[in-house]
Amino acid sequence: METQPLYVPPREGLRGLFGSGNFLRLWAIGGVVNAMRWVEMLAAGLFVFQVTGSGFAVAVVSAARTLPLLLFGAVAGVVCESVDRKRVMSVGLLVSGTAALAICLLAAFGTVHVWQVALAAFAAGCVWATEMATRRRMVGESAGPTLISRAVAMDSLTGACTRGIGPLIGSFAFAYLGVVGAFAISAFFYFGALLLVPGITHAQEPRPLALARIPRDMAEGLAYALRQPTVMAVMAVTMTMNLFAFSYVALVAPITIAVFGRGAQFAGILAAAEPLGSLLGGLVLASTTPKSSPRALMLAGSASFLAGLAAMPLIPNYWLACTVLTLSGMGLALFGNMQTTLMLTTIPPAVRSRQMGLITVCIGTGPLGQILIGSLGETLGPLGAVLSIALSGLACISVIAVVWTRAERRPTLDS
């Protein structure tokens, strides 16, 4: 049985958050991890495209990083209810830093191959599978019940910022320092973030981890989710966004180079456009508490980004395409914030990690979207592939909106 965290900020608002050493450490670790994840994804994509000239190969290597979320997300949720979450974070940072250092050294000796980059991405993805059930959960809980929304908004804002900074660092590092420089930067920051973990004060009631009990705990977590319309809806929206929205990132390098005729460094700018919009949206959410329902905000944010993504293929100018992605990216701030807020405010602590693990599984459907968009890119071209998946995503969000609204109204009508 879980205990509520003992570390609650003494003051309200952003001053309360920044007065919490636990929140600051967890927030900083998240910023580093998210930034380096995008450094590696962009640098790996550029390297693979340079070596193979295939957008599909880029998509496959990108999928290797997110596949573990689908395979191990539910297991991670169960494990993180027993194993100390601080320890899980420490091991994860060590694994990620070691994988990045290995690619750096292989590249320095001129022996790096595409399969090795894919293997390192898979190892980092296994660590990523624990993110929702460990650090992301701890961020919200470190703020206390009255500041969960603000804490999640600040964390989402930082995630958006690092999604912009990371690709810029990755593209420029690759352009001027090659694979060695990009992955050296990543390894350095992973090991630096590891030093922040011991100072986190964390309350978690220990319980023995029985491997034979994992399937039963997973089944119980899924059974709980099936009885909760909000959980099921959040899972459906998350799956839709990862299948049909975020997968466009796999074709950023081919779109920049082959369609817009720009250099490798411009891939980082295009990749940073959407996170810039998310950053702007996150600033608004961090400074105020929205009055609309989380359901409406999550659906509206998701639909607005997909609409902007669908419009991008119709725009012939590189800088105008960046502008459209920036504006539509503001919707992703709503999606990301409401995704975590709904889970933390509607689920009891005893089953929270398992439910967050299920959300991780939904995020893990991203590889399927990346492989799909890579295949479509081979037949329709990069821009035709983006248009197809964006329109498919909009159709799915429309169906989810109708079903979710009816499910939430039904108890009221029955009474």
ROLUM-886742 format. One record per residue (C-alpha): x, y, z. Coordinates in Angstrom, 3 decimals. Layout:
! residues N
[[X; Y; Z]] ...
This chain:
! residues 415
[[0.000; 0.000; 0.000]] [[1.386; 3.401; -1.000]] [[1.860; 6.297; 1.365]] [[1.353; 9.912; 0.391]] [[4.623; 11.880; 0.111]] [[5.727; 13.771; 3.207]] [[7.384; 16.614; 1.344]] [[4.811; 19.291; 0.500]] [[5.880; 22.830; -0.467]] [[5.159; 25.244; 2.393]] [[3.797; 28.002; 0.148]] [[1.253; 28.236; -2.642]] [[1.860; 29.037; -6.295]] [[5.143; 28.912; -8.170]] [[7.011; 30.162; -5.094]] [[5.879; 27.047; -3.296]] [[7.137; 24.812; -6.096]] [[10.518; 26.485; -6.352]] [[10.829; 26.394; -2.573]] [[10.775; 22.575; -2.703]] [[14.205; 21.030; -3.160]] [[12.612; 17.739; -4.167]] [[10.615; 19.342; -6.948]] [[13.649; 21.274; -8.195]] [[15.803; 18.144; -8.377]] [[13.121; 16.081; -10.108]] [[12.395; 18.974; -12.446]] [[16.080; 19.385; -13.350]] [[16.560; 15.661; -13.933]] [[13.549; 15.642; -16.246]] [[14.903; 18.599; -18.181]] [[18.266; 16.919; -18.713]] [[16.820; 13.537; -19.653]] [[14.301; 14.997; -22.095]] [[16.861; 17.254; -23.758]] [[19.418; 14.480; -24.198]] [[16.764; 12.109; -25.514]] [[16.074; 14.556; -28.338]] [[19.780; 15.214; -28.909]] [[20.251; 11.499; -29.489]] [[17.128; 11.046; -31.615]] [[18.026; 13.899; -33.958]] [[21.711; 12.965; -34.194]] [[20.856; 9.304; -34.731]] [[18.324; 10.187; -37.430]] [[20.821; 12.353; -39.288]] [[23.524; 9.682; -39.019]] [[21.255; 6.905; -40.288]] [[19.926; 9.014; -43.163]] [[23.482; 10.002; -44.081]] [[24.593; 6.363; -44.145]] [[21.537; 4.735; -45.729]] [[19.642; 7.544; -47.498]] [[16.428; 5.861; -46.377]] [[13.626; 7.541; -44.460]] [[12.338; 4.094; -43.535]] [[15.670; 3.206; -41.904]] [[15.488; 6.441; -39.901]] [[11.983; 5.523; -38.758]] [[13.080; 2.028; -37.700]] [[15.958; 3.358; -35.584]] [[13.611; 5.913; -34.018]] [[11.146; 3.109; -33.315]] [[13.851; 1.154; -31.488]] [[13.894; 3.864; -28.821]] [[10.143; 3.857; -28.208]] [[9.437; 0.127; -28.650]] [[10.346; -0.673; -24.991]] [[7.532; 1.615; -23.827]] [[5.049; -0.692; -25.552]] [[6.774; -3.889; -24.430]] [[7.701; -3.027; -20.854]] [[5.565; -0.042; -19.805]] [[2.979; -2.112; -17.916]] [[5.697; -4.205; -16.257]] [[7.538; -1.035; -15.215]] [[4.367; 0.273; -13.588]] [[4.079; -2.855; -11.447]] [[7.777; -2.964; -10.568]] [[7.857; 0.705; -9.556]] [[5.172; 0.076; -6.940]] [[7.610; -2.264; -5.154]] [[11.145; -1.150; -6.024]] [[12.290; 2.208; -4.664]] [[11.614; 4.785; -7.367]] [[14.793; 6.715; -6.551]] [[16.822; 3.581; -7.213]] [[15.018; 3.006; -10.507]] [[15.881; 6.571; -11.575]] [[19.539; 6.150; -10.610]] [[19.939; 2.911; -12.534]] [[18.149; 4.430; -15.523]] [[20.455; 7.435; -15.703]] [[23.485; 5.169; -15.423]] [[22.259; 2.937; -18.253]] [[21.407; 5.899; -20.511]] [[24.779; 7.563; -19.902]] [[26.666; 4.332; -20.542]] [[24.799; 3.675; -23.805]] [[25.549; 7.196; -25.063]] [[29.212; 6.886; -24.059]] [[29.487; 3.579; -25.918]] [[28.260; 5.150; -29.189]] [[30.620; 8.085; -28.651]] [[33.628; 5.784; -28.254]] [[32.642; 3.550; -31.176]] [[32.295; 6.615; -33.395]] [[35.635; 7.980; -32.174]] [[37.323; 4.766; -33.309]] [[35.385; 4.764; -36.607]] [[33.548; 1.510; -35.922]] [[29.996; 2.726; -35.271]] [[27.238; 1.068; -37.315]] [[23.509; 1.628; -37.689]] [[22.624; -1.492; -35.688]] [[24.739; -0.268; -32.767]] [[22.933; 3.080; -32.741]] [[19.614; 1.193; -32.788]] [[20.741; -1.018; -29.881]] [[21.762; 2.014; -27.801]] [[18.396; 3.598; -28.595]] [[16.624; 0.446; -27.413]] [[18.567; 0.511; -24.110]] [[17.641; 4.174; -23.564]] [[14.042; 3.296; -24.425]] [[13.961; 0.671; -21.672]] [[14.839; 3.465; -19.236]] [[12.204; 5.720; -20.787]] [[9.592; 3.028; -20.053]] [[9.969; 3.796; -16.331]] [[9.549; 7.579; -16.675]] [[5.803; 7.885; -16.078]] [[5.752; 5.489; -13.111]] [[8.787; 7.057; -11.402]] [[9.945; 10.616; -12.011]] [[6.766; 11.943; -13.619]] [[4.641; 10.588; -10.773]] [[7.071; 11.933; -8.163]] [[6.983; 15.417; -9.717]] [[3.245; 15.699; -9.186]] [[3.334; 14.188; -5.721]] [[6.218; 16.406; -4.589]] [[3.989; 19.438; -5.054]] [[1.194; 18.308; -2.761]] [[-2.481; 18.004; -3.763]] [[-3.094; 21.735; -4.233]] [[-0.176; 22.274; -6.621]] [[-0.299; 19.149; -8.780]] [[-1.577; 21.024; -11.832]] [[1.105; 23.725; -11.531]] [[3.875; 21.162; -10.979]] [[2.804; 19.094; -13.973]] [[2.516; 22.262; -16.067]] [[6.058; 23.330; -15.126]] [[7.374; 19.856; -15.927]] [[5.499; 19.814; -19.235]] [[6.760; 23.308; -19.999]] [[10.328; 22.146; -19.403]] [[9.684; 19.095; -21.560]] [[8.536; 21.363; -24.381]] [[11.564; 23.593; -23.929]] [[13.961; 20.661; -24.027]] [[12.211; 19.215; -27.076]] [[13.225; 22.445; -28.779]] [[16.706; 22.765; -27.316]] [[17.549; 19.080; -27.714]] [[17.088; 18.882; -31.509]] [[18.970; 22.156; -31.944]] [[21.901; 20.860; -29.911]] [[21.720; 17.507; -31.687]] [[21.646; 18.931; -35.208]] [[24.391; 21.500; -34.639]] [[26.529; 19.031; -32.688]] [[26.166; 16.503; -35.503]] [[26.867; 19.107; -38.184]] [[30.055; 20.385; -36.533]] [[31.211; 17.598; -34.182]] [[29.727; 14.483; -35.765]] [[28.311; 11.487; -33.919]] [[31.162; 11.631; -31.400]] [[30.302; 15.137; -30.212]] [[26.530; 14.625; -30.075]] [[26.707; 11.485; -27.961]] [[29.556; 12.831; -25.790]] [[27.324; 15.758; -24.805]] [[24.510; 13.344; -24.022]] [[26.662; 11.069; -21.844]] [[28.086; 14.034; -19.895]] [[24.658; 15.383; -18.964]] [[23.215; 11.971; -18.069]] [[26.014; 11.369; -15.578]] [[25.603; 14.914; -14.256]] [[21.882; 14.348; -13.628]] [[22.735; 11.175; -11.731]] [[24.408; 13.314; -9.046]] [[21.063; 15.000; -8.251]] [[19.197; 11.823; -7.300]] [[20.666; 11.151; -3.803]] [[19.380; 14.505; -2.494]] [[15.724; 13.673; -3.221]] [[13.578; 12.913; -0.164]] [[11.107; 10.245; -1.151]] [[8.424; 8.433; 0.865]] [[7.492; 5.005; -0.450]] [[6.300; 2.060; 1.590]] [[8.499; -0.880; 0.576]] [[7.005; -4.198; -0.413]] [[8.711; -7.320; -1.733]] [[8.829; -7.726; -5.495]] [[7.482; -11.154; -6.397]] [[8.089; -11.913; -10.063]] [[5.313; -14.501; -10.053]] [[2.864; -11.804; -8.911]] [[3.648; -9.377; -11.755]] [[1.141; -10.868; -14.254]] [[-1.616; -10.778; -11.604]] [[-0.812; -7.187; -10.643]] [[-0.813; -6.192; -14.308]] [[-4.197; -7.860; -14.786]] [[-5.600; -6.068; -11.726]] [[-4.307; -2.749; -13.029]] [[-5.921; -3.332; -16.413]] [[-9.205; -4.409; -14.794]] [[-9.229; -1.189; -12.780]] [[-8.599; 0.874; -15.935]] [[-11.448; -0.833; -17.786]] [[-13.859; 0.321; -15.066]] [[-12.727; 3.957; -15.288]] [[-13.976; 5.904; -18.355]] [[-11.495; 8.714; -17.729]] [[-8.510; 6.353; -17.639]] [[-9.642; 4.580; -20.799]] [[-10.185; 7.896; -22.586]] [[-6.770; 9.230; -21.570]] [[-5.218; 5.992; -22.821]] [[-7.084; 6.294; -26.137]] [[-6.039; 9.917; -26.707]] [[-2.443; 9.095; -25.735]] [[-2.345; 6.192; -28.157]] [[-3.810; 8.326; -30.949]] [[-1.267; 11.094; -30.450]] [[1.656; 8.691; -30.412]] [[0.466; 6.791; -33.460]] [[-0.599; 9.724; -35.616]] [[0.937; 12.925; -34.224]] [[4.384; 12.477; -32.718]] [[5.480; 10.022; -35.414]] [[6.102; 12.948; -37.798]] [[9.414; 13.473; -35.976]] [[10.797; 10.371; -37.698]] [[10.632; 12.228; -41.041]] [[11.981; 15.600; -39.895]] [[15.434; 14.922; -41.343]] [[14.142; 13.689; -44.753]] [[11.625; 16.564; -44.971]] [[14.274; 19.174; -44.194]] [[16.921; 17.811; -46.533]] [[14.964; 16.233; -49.395]] [[11.827; 18.428; -49.506]] [[12.938; 21.873; -48.365]] [[16.526; 21.496; -49.590]] [[18.084; 22.672; -46.314]] [[21.184; 21.518; -44.462]] [[21.354; 19.223; -41.433]] [[21.322; 22.112; -38.949]] [[17.925; 23.247; -40.270]] [[16.435; 19.878; -39.271]] [[16.886; 20.953; -35.672]] [[15.017; 24.205; -36.298]] [[12.045; 22.394; -37.871]] [[12.055; 19.841; -35.044]] [[12.153; 22.679; -32.491]] [[9.138; 24.541; -33.950]] [[6.476; 22.389; -32.302]] [[8.222; 22.352; -28.878]] [[8.426; 26.150; -29.030]] [[4.645; 26.278; -29.308]] [[4.355; 23.812; -26.433]] [[6.647; 26.049; -24.393]] [[4.413; 29.059; -24.973]] [[1.337; 27.057; -24.023]] [[3.110; 25.687; -20.973]] [[3.958; 29.179; -19.756]] [[0.263; 30.018; -19.724]] [[-0.671; 26.811; -17.889]] [[2.073; 27.261; -15.300]] [[0.933; 30.776; -14.447]] [[-2.800; 30.143; -14.165]] [[-5.287; 27.365; -13.462]] [[-7.591; 26.701; -16.461]] [[-11.326; 26.952; -15.781]] [[-12.388; 24.555; -18.539]] [[-12.677; 20.835; -17.827]] [[-9.477; 18.794; -18.256]] [[-11.344; 16.561; -20.707]] [[-12.228; 19.454; -23.009]] [[-8.727; 20.902; -22.807]] [[-7.046; 17.596; -23.603]] [[-9.271; 16.959; -26.614]] [[-8.999; 20.523; -27.931]] [[-5.228; 20.573; -27.559]] [[-4.815; 17.261; -29.345]] [[-7.099; 18.246; -32.225]] [[-5.429; 21.624; -32.721]] [[-1.986; 20.078; -33.105]] [[-3.209; 17.433; -35.548]] [[-4.925; 20.151; -37.600]] [[-1.671; 22.119; -37.810]] [[0.250; 18.984; -38.729]] [[-2.238; 18.275; -41.523]] [[-1.767; 21.810; -42.853]] [[2.041; 21.622; -42.951]] [[2.284; 19.464; -46.137]] [[0.232; 22.070; -47.995]] [[2.768; 24.815; -47.228]] [[5.647; 25.176; -49.740]] [[7.836; 27.476; -47.636]] [[10.203; 26.124; -44.954]] [[9.868; 29.060; -42.548]] [[6.092; 29.195; -42.900]] [[5.944; 25.468; -42.135]] [[7.961; 26.129; -38.970]] [[5.496; 28.859; -37.994]] [[2.469; 26.588; -38.432]] [[4.092; 23.880; -36.318]] [[4.869; 26.443; -33.620]] [[1.271; 27.668; -33.423]] [[-0.219; 24.191; -33.420]] [[2.359; 23.030; -30.881]] [[0.594; 25.142; -28.255]] [[-2.109; 22.468; -28.258]] [[0.397; 19.852; -27.135]] [[0.912; 21.763; -23.883]] [[-2.759; 21.132; -23.116]] [[-2.496; 17.483; -24.095]] [[0.598; 16.763; -21.992]] [[-0.559; 18.693; -18.943]] [[-4.057; 17.243; -18.826]] [[-2.780; 13.714; -19.482]] [[-0.774; 13.627; -16.239]] [[-3.135; 15.839; -14.216]] [[-6.123; 13.588; -14.923]] [[-4.164; 10.488; -13.891]] [[-2.799; 12.012; -10.675]] [[-6.101; 13.525; -9.557]] [[-8.474; 10.655; -10.341]] [[-6.435; 7.570; -9.363]] [[-5.697; 6.474; -5.763]] [[-1.985; 6.151; -4.847]] [[-2.187; 2.372; -4.347]] [[-2.726; 1.728; -8.085]] [[-1.276; 4.927; -9.523]] [[2.026; 3.532; -10.815]] [[0.252; 0.669; -12.564]] [[-2.094; 3.096; -14.305]] [[0.829; 5.323; -15.275]] [[2.466; 2.176; -16.636]] [[-0.535; 1.599; -18.874]] [[-0.198; 5.151; -20.160]] [[3.440; 4.311; -20.921]] [[2.250; 1.337; -22.980]] [[0.036; 3.704; -24.972]] [[3.013; 6.015; -25.501]] [[4.885; 2.922; -26.643]] [[2.616; 2.556; -29.662]] [[4.786; 5.302; -31.149]] [[7.045; 2.791; -32.975]] [[4.045; 1.511; -34.891]] [[3.318; 5.060; -35.987]] [[6.958; 5.658; -36.896]] [[7.115; 2.500; -38.977]] [[3.769; 3.408; -40.583]] [[4.882; 6.907; -41.500]] [[8.210; 5.546; -42.721]] [[6.404; 3.102; -45.017]] [[4.037; 5.804; -46.243]] [[7.015; 8.052; -46.844]] [[8.454; 5.497; -49.259]] [[5.248; 5.483; -51.358]] [[3.634; 8.913; -50.817]] [[6.737; 10.943; -50.052]] [[7.454; 12.573; -46.674]] [[4.820; 15.298; -46.941]] [[2.084; 12.970; -48.229]] [[2.823; 10.620; -45.328]] [[2.478; 13.438; -42.780]] [[-0.856; 14.560; -44.261]] [[-2.236; 11.007; -44.176]] [[-1.406; 10.303; -40.553]] [[-2.566; 13.728; -39.351]] [[-6.008; 13.312; -40.927]] [[-6.259; 9.792; -39.481]] [[-5.450; 11.191; -36.034]] [[-8.139; 13.873; -36.317]] [[-10.718; 11.224; -37.166]] [[-9.729; 9.169; -34.096]] [[-9.887; 12.190; -31.758]] [[-13.374; 12.986; -33.026]] [[-14.602; 9.478; -32.179]] [[-12.938; 9.540; -28.731]] [[-14.529; 12.917; -27.959]] [[-18.034; 11.584; -28.642]] [[-17.540; 8.363; -26.652]] [[-15.826; 10.105; -23.707]] [[-18.514; 12.787; -23.432]] [[-21.299; 10.189; -23.432]] [[-19.466; 8.047; -20.835]] [[-19.115; 10.988; -18.438]] [[-22.734; 12.066; -18.884]] [[-24.224; 8.602; -18.445]] [[-24.178; 8.475; -14.585]] [[-25.923; 11.846; -14.462]] [[-28.612; 10.739; -16.892]] [[-29.138; 7.423; -15.080]] [[-29.601; 9.145; -11.743]] 
